[in-house]
Amino acid sequence: MNTLNLTINLLTKKYDCVNKLLEDLAKNEEHALFIFAKDFAKEILSKNTSWNWVIDKVDDLNSLVVKQMQNFVKNYYLNVLFVTKKNGLTTALETNNVAAAVKWLMERYVNLLKNLFDSKSKDYIKIDNINFFYFNSLANGEELISSSLI
């Protein structure tokens, strides 16, 4: 059974209401959906060789993507009242289809992750501008040893 089906089975047993699922996602950074979404992203990215290089970075970028997902969910209820264009999550909410909501959210996680590396996206990270600092632990604190660009 793949990660998506496993997550759908697990969360449809736990939730009988899409609203409750969304409320829990907004509150809990370590929600099961986010944990499974990391593995789902790795599965999806491994199927496309042009995205293989991102697989090793999924764990590192997880907290950023989770924050974006939580912000989306928190703002979603406000937007759903005023948006005329409906998406899969809106339909799942209207029909109270937890399985469809989980599927849509898992796919959204992957899309948000990919958008981090898409220069057309507002959430784009120019990875060659990121500095990595290496520290040496000392008894009195940490000392900067070196800095390097990717």
Backbone as ProteinMPNN parsed JSONL, in Angstrom:
{"seq_chain_A": "MNTLNLTINLLTKKYDCVNKLLEDLAKNEEHALFIFAKDFAKEILSKNTSWNWVIDKVDDLNSLVVKQMQNFVKNYYLNVLFVTKKNGLTTALETNNVAAAVKWLMERYVNLLKNLFDSKSKDYIKIDNINFFYFNSLANGEELISSSLI", "coords_chain_A": {"N_chain_A": [[0.848, -1.172, 0.0], [0.625, 2.175, -0.881], [1.914, 5.373, 0.323], [0.001, 7.455, 0.143], [-2.512, 6.097, 0.046], [-2.37, 4.744, 2.488], [-2.343, 6.903, 4.279], [-4.833, 8.07, 3.733], [-6.539, 5.95, 4.527], [-5.906, 5.804, 7.277], [-6.56, 8.427, 8.246], [-9.242, 8.736, 7.513], [-10.416, 6.989, 9.228], [-9.977, 8.219, 11.629], [-11.128, 10.777, 11.404], [-14.348, 12.084, 10.88], [-15.222, 14.292, 9.773], [-14.416, 16.933, 7.635], [-13.913, 19.534, 8.451], [-12.956, 19.264, 11.101], [-10.559, 17.894, 10.661], [-9.124, 19.893, 9.232], [-9.001, 21.877, 11.2], [-7.382, 20.606, 13.112], [-5.027, 20.315, 11.63], [-4.266, 22.969, 11.343], [-3.504, 23.572, 13.912], [-1.514, 21.761, 14.756], [1.766, 21.116, 14.175], [3.005, 18.69, 13.922], [1.247, 16.888, 12.893], [-0.191, 13.829, 11.744], [-0.746, 13.797, 8.993], [1.115, 15.613, 7.919], [3.478, 14.3, 8.482], [3.241, 11.938, 6.983], [3.027, 13.173, 4.527], [5.58, 14.043, 3.892], [6.871, 11.607, 3.229], [5.26, 10.859, 1.102], [5.835, 12.92, -0.688], [8.498, 12.315, -1.255], [8.126, 9.875, -2.565], [6.685, 10.698, -4.866], [8.48, 12.558, -6.025], [10.614, 10.886, -6.605], [9.773, 9.519, -8.804], [10.124, 11.141, -10.946], [12.861, 11.956, -12.672], [14.006, 14.472, -12.958], [13.484, 15.748, -10.616], [14.755, 14.383, -8.626], [16.951, 15.338, -7.151], [15.855, 16.86, -5.15], [14.825, 15.182, -3.274], [16.513, 14.491, -1.105], [16.388, 16.82, 0.314], [13.881, 17.147, 1.361], [13.25, 16.517, 4.069], [14.645, 18.545, 5.379], [13.337, 20.821, 4.473], [10.808, 20.505, 5.352], [9.598, 21.789, 7.641], [9.229, 24.394, 6.725], [7.428, 24.026, 4.577], [5.281, 22.894, 5.973], [4.543, 25.055, 7.614], [3.643, 26.806, 5.618], [1.476, 25.308, 4.676], [-0.109, 25.275, 6.989], [-0.662, 28.02, 7.273], [-2.132, 28.36, 4.938], [-4.388, 26.727, 5.483], [-5.418, 28.043, 7.75], [-6.178, 30.493, 6.638], [-7.952, 29.635, 4.8], [-10.696, 29.217, 5.444], [-11.686, 31.82, 5.592], [-11.286, 32.675, 2.969], [-12.817, 30.861, 1.485], [-15.406, 31.669, 1.668], [-15.55, 33.855, 0.001], [-14.43, 33.286, -2.432], [-15.01, 32.489, -5.759], [-14.028, 30.636, -7.515], [-13.629, 27.258, -7.306], [-11.795, 24.676, -5.657], [-10.353, 21.378, -5.269], [-10.307, 20.942, -2.518], [-12.308, 22.614, -1.572], [-14.561, 21.387, -2.687], [-14.383, 18.905, -1.371], [-14.809, 19.775, 1.226], [-17.411, 20.808, 1.071], [-18.835, 18.476, 0.514], [-18.136, 16.966, 2.616], [-16.098, 15.042, 2.401], [-13.67, 13.273, 3.572], [-11.586, 11.648, 2.627], [-11.092, 12.678, 0.043], [-10.264, 15.239, 0.762], [-7.897, 14.699, 2.202], [-6.336, 13.564, 0.161], [-6.147, 15.764, -1.589], [-4.77, 17.613, 0.062], [-2.348, 16.271, 0.538], [-1.287, 16.206, -2.063], [-1.083, 18.935, -2.437], [0.929, 19.584, -0.619], [3.178, 18.488, -1.92], [3.185, 20.119, -4.196], [3.659, 22.654, -3.046], [6.225, 22.224, -2.055], [7.669, 21.821, -4.447], [7.288, 24.353, -5.545], [9.01, 25.905, -4.077], [11.348, 25.796, -5.457], [10.844, 26.869, -7.894], [11.293, 29.455, -10.002], [9.278, 31.149, -10.83], [7.456, 31.191, -8.843], [6.055, 32.788, -5.937], [7.107, 31.977, -3.557], [9.652, 31.2, -4.027], [12.934, 29.965, -3.498], [16.116, 31.022, -3.872], [18.477, 28.952, -4.232], [21.251, 29.006, -4.554], [22.07, 31.206, -3.193], [22.057, 30.707, -0.523], [23.618, 30.584, 2.54], [25.609, 28.314, 4.324], [26.539, 27.646, 7.545], [29.163, 26.442, 9.501], [29.665, 25.186, 12.62], [31.723, 24.962, 15.532], [31.416, 23.236, 18.412], [31.907, 24.513, 21.588], [32.85, 24.615, 25.047], [31.992, 27.031, 26.111], [30.123, 27.936, 24.332], [29.25, 28.318, 20.848], [31.441, 28.423, 18.08], [32.072, 30.084, 15.089], [33.286, 28.383, 12.328], [33.487, 28.133, 9.518], [32.091, 29.455, 6.485], [30.023, 28.818, 3.74], [28.904, 28.945, 0.339], [26.34, 27.222, -1.406]], "CA_chain_A": [[0.0, 0.0, 0.0], [1.467, 3.361, -0.934], [1.753, 6.337, 1.411], [-1.262, 8.184, 0.0], [-3.619, 5.228, 0.463], [-2.212, 4.504, 3.915], [-2.759, 8.125, 4.968], [-6.291, 8.188, 3.57], [-7.166, 4.952, 5.4], [-5.689, 6.194, 8.664], [-7.258, 9.652, 8.619], [-10.699, 8.574, 7.393], [-10.858, 6.296, 10.441], [-9.885, 9.161, 12.744], [-11.973, 11.952, 11.193], [-15.58, 11.918, 10.113], [-15.577, 15.645, 9.351], [-13.289, 17.651, 7.04], [-13.638, 20.711, 9.284], [-12.137, 18.846, 12.246], [-9.238, 17.615, 10.103], [-8.482, 21.166, 8.937], [-8.715, 22.529, 12.48], [-6.224, 19.928, 13.706], [-3.85, 20.642, 10.819], [-3.884, 24.352, 11.633], [-2.964, 23.648, 15.276], [-0.472, 20.785, 15.08], [2.826, 20.992, 13.164], [3.429, 17.297, 13.837], [0.069, 16.095, 12.539], [0.134, 12.633, 10.951], [-0.784, 14.116, 7.563], [2.382, 16.23, 7.544], [4.511, 13.266, 8.563], [3.081, 11.09, 5.798], [3.216, 13.994, 3.323], [7.017, 14.008, 3.571], [7.149, 10.351, 2.524], [4.532, 10.928, -0.165], [6.615, 13.799, -1.561], [9.662, 11.555, -1.704], [7.64, 8.903, -3.559], [6.333, 11.408, -6.104], [9.688, 13.137, -6.608], [11.488, 9.817, -7.104], [9.24, 9.043, -10.088], [10.536, 12.081, -11.978], [14.303, 12.102, -12.482], [14.416, 15.874, -12.878], [13.255, 16.209, -9.244], [15.461, 13.492, -7.688], [17.87, 16.099, -6.309], [15.104, 17.475, -4.048], [14.443, 14.142, -2.319], [17.344, 14.6, 0.104], [16.114, 18.085, 0.987], [12.5, 17.16, 1.843], [13.241, 16.58, 5.536], [15.127, 19.866, 5.788], [12.373, 21.853, 4.09], [9.494, 20.139, 5.856], [8.995, 22.78, 8.539], [8.811, 25.519, 5.896], [6.225, 23.627, 3.845], [4.216, 22.723, 6.969], [4.092, 26.406, 7.976], [2.849, 27.302, 4.496], [0.21, 24.567, 4.683], [-0.903, 25.749, 8.121], [-1.161, 29.345, 6.92], [-3.183, 28.158, 3.937], [-5.584, 26.199, 6.152], [-5.97, 29.092, 8.61], [-6.808, 31.508, 5.796], [-8.871, 28.974, 3.874], [-12.095, 29.442, 5.813], [-12.041, 33.183, 5.203], [-11.311, 32.757, 1.514], [-13.842, 29.998, 0.874], [-16.661, 32.423, 1.638], [-15.512, 34.905, -1.001], [-13.838, 32.814, -3.686], [-15.971, 31.818, -6.633], [-13.342, 29.496, -8.114], [-13.537, 26.178, -6.331], [-10.754, 23.674, -5.865], [-10.703, 20.062, -4.738], [-10.55, 21.02, -1.085], [-13.637, 23.212, -1.408], [-15.521, 20.329, -2.981], [-14.311, 17.94, -0.262], [-15.425, 20.417, 2.392], [-18.856, 20.888, 0.829], [-19.41, 17.132, 0.542], [-17.581, 16.333, 3.811], [-15.364, 13.868, 1.931], [-12.36, 13.315, 4.228], [-10.604, 11.01, 1.739], [-10.754, 13.645, -1.011], [-9.522, 16.33, 1.405], [-6.554, 14.189, 2.498], [-5.644, 13.434, -1.127], [-5.848, 17.105, -2.077], [-3.759, 18.201, 0.94], [-1.069, 15.587, 0.281], [-0.799, 16.698, -3.353], [-0.73, 20.346, -2.225], [2.226, 19.566, 0.049], [4.187, 18.268, -2.961], [3.23, 21.319, -5.032], [4.338, 23.711, -2.293], [7.647, 21.868, -2.021], [8.212, 22.107, -5.78], [7.27, 25.802, -5.765], [10.178, 26.506, -3.446], [12.438, 25.773, -6.423], [10.329, 27.406, -9.152], [11.574, 30.896, -9.989], [8.036, 31.89, -11.088], [6.642, 31.148, -7.633], [6.348, 33.84, -4.955], [7.813, 31.349, -2.448], [10.907, 30.694, -4.579], [14.181, 30.106, -2.757], [17.283, 30.956, -4.76], [19.301, 28.088, -3.396], [22.681, 29.317, -4.616], [22.342, 32.34, -2.312], [21.934, 30.282, 0.863], [24.882, 30.315, 3.233], [25.61, 27.299, 5.361], [27.575, 27.939, 8.514], [29.617, 25.278, 10.232], [30.051, 25.615, 13.951], [32.477, 24.062, 16.382], [30.898, 23.368, 19.765], [32.877, 24.761, 22.652], [32.227, 24.604, 26.366], [31.388, 28.341, 26.362], [29.194, 28.288, 23.248], [29.642, 27.831, 19.545], [32.356, 29.3, 17.362], [31.968, 29.953, 13.643], [34.511, 27.88, 11.715], [33.531, 28.535, 8.113], [30.838, 29.742, 5.812], [30.158, 28.497, 2.332], [27.724, 28.952, -0.52], [26.094, 25.914, -2.032]], "C_chain_A": [[0.899, 1.242, 0.0], [1.084, 4.365, 0.16], [0.42, 7.072, 1.337], [-2.433, 7.341, 0.489], [-3.57, 4.937, 1.957], [-2.705, 5.714, 4.721], [-4.271, 8.305, 4.891], [-6.996, 7.203, 4.5], [-7.07, 5.348, 6.871], [-6.565, 7.39, 9.066], [-8.773, 9.577, 8.431], [-11.265, 7.791, 8.577], [-10.888, 7.252, 11.635], [-10.881, 10.312, 12.627], [-13.227, 11.585, 10.407], [-16.037, 13.264, 9.544], [-14.328, 16.36, 8.831], [-12.92, 18.864, 7.886], [-12.719, 20.372, 10.449], [-10.699, 18.544, 11.797], [-8.485, 18.925, 9.864], [-8.132, 21.93, 10.212], [-7.472, 21.921, 13.128], [-4.935, 20.233, 12.943], [-3.34, 22.043, 11.143], [-3.186, 24.474, 12.988], [-1.682, 22.842, 15.477], [0.535, 20.634, 13.943], [3.269, 19.55, 12.953], [2.249, 16.368, 13.567], [0.494, 14.935, 11.632], [0.145, 12.935, 9.449], [0.549, 14.723, 7.119], [3.52, 15.217, 7.56], [4.452, 12.362, 7.332], [3.316, 11.874, 4.509], [4.683, 14.049, 2.912], [7.356, 12.757, 2.765], [6.464, 10.32, 1.157], [5.304, 11.799, -1.157], [7.834, 13.069, -2.101], [9.274, 10.527, -2.763], [7.379, 9.58, -4.899], [7.586, 11.942, -6.795], [10.61, 12.073, -7.182], [11.017, 9.273, -8.454], [9.656, 9.932, -11.248], [12.008, 12.409, -11.761], [14.754, 13.555, -12.38], [14.22, 16.448, -11.471], [13.988, 15.352, -8.204], [16.362, 14.256, -6.718], [17.171, 16.725, -5.097], [14.802, 16.457, -2.944], [15.223, 14.253, -1.01], [17.063, 15.86, 0.914], [14.708, 18.148, 1.594], [12.445, 17.288, 3.36], [13.654, 17.962, 6.034], [14.1, 20.959, 5.527], [10.98, 21.612, 4.66], [8.861, 21.233, 6.714], [8.514, 24.009, 7.773], [7.51, 25.205, 5.157], [5.047, 23.46, 4.8], [3.671, 24.084, 7.385], [3.221, 26.999, 6.859], [1.489, 26.615, 4.448], [-0.681, 25.062, 5.815], [-1.458, 27.144, 7.855], [-2.285, 29.255, 5.909], [-4.482, 27.721, 4.613], [-6.233, 27.267, 7.029], [-6.712, 30.158, 7.805], [-7.908, 30.936, 4.902], [-10.328, 29.282, 4.188], [-12.562, 30.843, 5.445], [-12.21, 33.281, 3.693], [-12.452, 31.971, 0.884], [-15.193, 30.722, 0.791], [-16.713, 33.398, 0.474], [-14.992, 34.459, -2.36], [-14.891, 32.085, -4.507], [-15.351, 30.605, -7.316], [-13.142, 28.432, -7.042], [-12.403, 25.234, -6.691], [-11.209, 22.361, -5.235], [-10.987, 20.073, -3.248], [-11.919, 21.631, -0.792], [-14.725, 22.169, -1.639], [-15.556, 19.297, -1.864], [-14.979, 18.496, 0.988], [-16.937, 20.457, 2.252], [-19.535, 19.528, 0.949], [-18.979, 16.343, 1.779], [-16.873, 15.014, 3.471], [-13.928, 13.941, 2.463], [-11.286, 12.728, 3.315], [-10.158, 11.973, 0.641], [-9.944, 14.804, -0.451], [-8.085, 15.901, 1.685], [-5.74, 14.099, 1.209], [-5.228, 14.812, -1.642], [-4.726, 17.742, -1.253], [-2.38, 17.57, 0.731], [-0.46, 16.074, -1.037], [-0.376, 18.161, -3.248], [0.638, 20.464, -1.547], [3.341, 19.427, -0.996], [4.316, 19.512, -3.836], [3.934, 22.475, -4.326], [5.836, 23.461, -2.237], [8.306, 22.195, -3.364], [8.284, 23.612, -6.036], [8.446, 26.512, -5.112], [11.344, 26.629, -4.429], [12.02, 26.273, -7.804], [10.474, 28.922, -9.126], [10.324, 31.738, -10.275], [7.138, 31.965, -9.858], [7.035, 32.264, -6.672], [7.128, 33.283, -3.764], [9.17, 30.786, -2.852], [12.097, 30.978, -3.664], [15.314, 29.993, -3.771], [18.372, 30.234, -3.99], [20.781, 28.426, -3.457], [23.048, 30.545, -3.784], [22.286, 31.969, -0.833], [23.316, 29.976, 1.424], [24.677, 29.212, 4.256], [26.79, 27.584, 6.273], [27.904, 26.673, 9.286], [30.17, 25.756, 11.565], [30.841, 24.53, 14.664], [31.949, 24.268, 17.798], [32.032, 23.531, 20.752], [32.134, 24.752, 23.975], [31.486, 25.911, 26.639], [30.373, 28.751, 25.298], [29.696, 27.729, 21.95], [30.486, 28.883, 18.831], [32.206, 29.034, 15.867], [33.296, 29.497, 13.071], [34.589, 28.339, 10.261], [32.123, 28.774, 7.604], [31.027, 29.403, 4.355], [28.835, 28.629, 1.614], [27.558, 27.573, -1.1], [26.683, 25.898, -3.42]], "O_chain_A": [[1.829, 1.336, 0.801], [0.061, 4.215, 0.828], [-0.222, 7.29, 2.364], [-3.26, 7.821, 1.265], [-4.607, 4.888, 2.618], [-3.4, 5.556, 5.724], [-4.909, 8.656, 5.883], [-7.947, 7.576, 5.188], [-8.044, 5.238, 7.616], [-7.228, 7.36, 10.103], [-9.513, 10.28, 9.119], [-12.447, 7.911, 8.897], [-11.716, 7.113, 12.534], [-11.419, 10.772, 13.634], [-13.168, 10.872, 9.405], [-17.093, 13.364, 8.918], [-13.301, 16.389, 9.509], [-11.74, 19.187, 8.023], [-11.795, 21.129, 10.746], [-9.742, 18.901, 12.484], [-7.325, 19.047, 10.258], [-7.078, 22.56, 10.288], [-6.612, 22.643, 13.633], [-3.874, 20.39, 13.548], [-2.133, 22.275, 11.208], [-2.37, 25.373, 13.189], [-0.846, 23.218, 16.299], [0.213, 20.097, 12.884], [3.846, 19.223, 11.916], [2.258, 15.204, 13.968], [1.435, 15.064, 10.848], [0.964, 12.382, 8.715], [1.057, 14.379, 6.052], [4.426, 15.284, 6.728], [5.476, 12.06, 6.719], [3.755, 11.306, 3.51], [4.997, 14.095, 1.723], [8.042, 12.833, 1.746], [7.022, 9.817, 0.182], [5.414, 11.453, -2.333], [8.163, 13.194, -3.281], [9.997, 10.328, -3.738], [7.806, 9.088, -5.943], [7.739, 11.796, -8.007], [11.319, 12.335, -8.153], [11.79, 8.634, -9.166], [9.555, 9.53, -12.407], [12.363, 13.064, -10.781], [15.786, 13.837, -11.771], [14.738, 17.523, -11.168], [13.84, 15.593, -7.006], [16.511, 13.843, -5.568], [17.832, 17.081, -4.122], [14.551, 16.841, -1.802], [14.648, 14.122, 0.07], [17.46, 15.953, 2.076], [14.383, 19.119, 2.277], [11.669, 18.089, 3.883], [13.082, 18.483, 6.991], [14.01, 21.922, 6.29], [10.078, 22.428, 4.47], [7.691, 21.564, 6.519], [7.498, 24.602, 8.135], [6.599, 26.031, 5.12], [3.927, 23.846, 4.467], [2.457, 24.25, 7.497], [2.191, 27.617, 7.129], [0.47, 27.262, 4.207], [-1.882, 25.25, 5.621], [-2.612, 27.418, 8.181], [-3.275, 29.981, 6.002], [-5.546, 28.279, 4.345], [-7.458, 27.389, 7.053], [-7.748, 30.663, 8.238], [-8.696, 31.682, 4.321], [-11.108, 29.577, 3.282], [-13.707, 31.031, 5.033], [-13.157, 33.893, 3.201], [-12.993, 32.379, -0.144], [-16.018, 30.409, -0.067], [-17.798, 33.739, 0.004], [-15.111, 35.196, -3.338], [-15.573, 31.184, -4.016], [-16.055, 29.655, -7.659], [-12.55, 28.694, -5.995], [-12.092, 25.021, -7.863], [-12.326, 22.261, -4.729], [-11.814, 19.299, -2.765], [-12.607, 21.204, 0.136], [-15.689, 22.082, -0.878], [-16.63, 18.86, -1.453], [-15.64, 17.762, 1.723], [-17.662, 20.171, 3.205], [-20.667, 19.432, 1.423], [-19.397, 15.201, 1.974], [-17.033, 14.01, 4.165], [-13.074, 14.597, 1.866], [-10.182, 13.267, 3.243], [-8.967, 12.067, 0.346], [-9.034, 15.3, -1.115], [-7.153, 16.664, 1.431], [-4.581, 14.513, 1.176], [-4.092, 15.001, -2.077], [-3.819, 18.351, -1.822], [-1.365, 18.267, 0.749], [0.743, 16.324, -1.113], [0.583, 18.579, -3.898], [1.416, 21.359, -1.878], [4.328, 20.162, -0.957], [5.426, 19.917, -4.181], [4.719, 23.195, -4.943], [6.627, 24.396, -2.36], [9.387, 22.782, -3.399], [9.225, 24.094, -6.667], [8.837, 27.597, -5.542], [12.224, 27.471, -4.251], [12.762, 26.116, -8.773], [9.842, 29.594, -8.311], [10.319, 32.934, -9.985], [6.168, 32.721, -9.84], [8.204, 32.644, -6.597], [7.752, 34.051, -3.032], [9.768, 29.996, -2.122], [12.246, 32.078, -3.132], [15.447, 28.973, -4.448], [19.096, 30.836, -3.198], [21.506, 28.159, -2.498], [24.226, 30.886, -3.683], [22.451, 32.837, 0.024], [24.08, 29.202, 0.846], [23.673, 29.193, 4.968], [27.917, 27.744, 5.805], [27.008, 25.923, 9.675], [31.038, 26.627, 11.617], [30.648, 23.338, 14.426], [32.031, 25.376, 18.327], [32.999, 22.768, 20.741], [30.909, 24.871, 24.002], [30.462, 25.907, 27.322], [29.816, 29.846, 25.385], [30.476, 26.777, 21.935], [30.257, 30.084, 18.973], [32.214, 27.882, 15.435], [34.323, 30.139, 13.294], [35.611, 28.864, 9.819], [31.128, 28.361, 8.199], [32.086, 29.673, 3.788], [27.772, 28.446, 2.207], [28.532, 26.839, -1.267], [26.587, 24.89, -4.119]]}, "name": "protein", "num_of_chains": 1, "seq": "MNTLNLTINLLTKKYDCVNKLLEDLAKNEEHALFIFAKDFAKEILSKNTSWNWVIDKVDDLNSLVVKQMQNFVKNYYLNVLFVTKKNGLTTALETNNVAAAVKWLMERYVNLLKNLFDSKSKDYIKIDNINFFYFNSLANGEELISSSLI"}
